[in-house]
Amino acid sequence: MPKRTDIESVLIIGAGPIIIGQACEFDYSGAQACKALREEGYKVILVNSNPATIMTDPEMADVTYIEPITWQMLSKIIELERPDALLPTMGGQTALNCALDLAREGVLT
């Protein structure tokens, strides 16, 4: 797939706290997504409510927010950072639900 030249920054929503038996795969895939996007030259903005993940390592993203994963908090971060793209699929159901809420509330338009 060719690189999108109209996108400079990507906001990745993490999975939040890891529950035993789930979400660790989202941490791994999210960390890999951060690495790949940065290698391609994109500015990576990460939001995750769990500071004890691989994703929140300072080398993973250009900007990291350790904040609750709610549409209200993400709305503030989006207003501040103005990302060109949103990647919620690395954060599991929590991130997907948050992205839907952002769309319903008109934040993404």
N, C-alpha and C positions, 0 to 999 in steps of 0.2 A: 504494500500500500504506500503511495507517495506521501511525503511529509506535508502536513497542512501548514502553509506559510502565513495563513491569516490568523493563526493561533500562536500567541507568545507565552501565555500562562495558563496553567491548569490547576484547579482546586480539587484535591482528592479528599474524600470523606472517609475516615477510618472507621473501624468496627466498634471502637470503644472497649470497655472492659472485656477481658477474655473469660468465658465461662468454660469450665472443664468439659472437654468433649466437643467444643465448637469455637469458632472464631479464630483459632490459631492459623488456620489456612488463609484467612483474610489478611492477617498480619503479614504473612509471608508473601502473598500475592501483591499486597499493597506496597510492600518494600521493594519488590521487583519492578512494579509499575513506576515507583518513584525513581529508581535507578535508570530504567529505560528512558523515561521522559527527560530526565536531566541529561543523559548521554546524547539525546537528540537535540538538546539546546533549549528545551522549554523551561520556563520558570515554574517550579513546583511549589504549590501552597498546600500544606497538609493541615487538616483539622482532625484531631483524635482526642477523645476524653481519657484515654489510658496512657499515662506517661511511661509505663513499663512495657513498651512494645519495641520491636525492631524498627518499626516505621518512624518513631519519634526520635531516633538517633539524629543528632545534628547534621550528619552527612547525607541523610536521605532526602531532605527537602531544602529549598531555599528559604522558606518561611514555615515555621511550625507553630500551630496554635493548640494548646492543651486546654480545651474548652468542652462544655457539654455539647453533645450532638443533637441540637434542636434547631428547628427552622428559624427561630428567633435569633439564636446566636450566629448561625451561618449567614443569616441576612445581614447582620452587622459586619461580619468578615468580608462578605461579598461586596458590600458598600465601600469598605476600606480598601480592599485589594483589587477590585474590578477584574476578576479572572475572565479569560476568554472562553474557557471551557470548564465543565464540571464532570468529575469522574466519581460517581457514587458506587459503582459496581465492585469496588475493592473493599467496601465496608459492610457487606452483607445486608441483611434485612433492615437493620437500624439505619444505615446510610440511604438505602433505597426509599424507605418510608420518609426520611427527611427530605430527600430530593422531590418526592411527590408533594410534600407539604410546601416546599419552596415554590413549586409550580402553581399549586392551588392558590397560594397567597399572592401570586403575581410578582414574586421576587425575580424570577428568571426571564421576565419579558422586557 
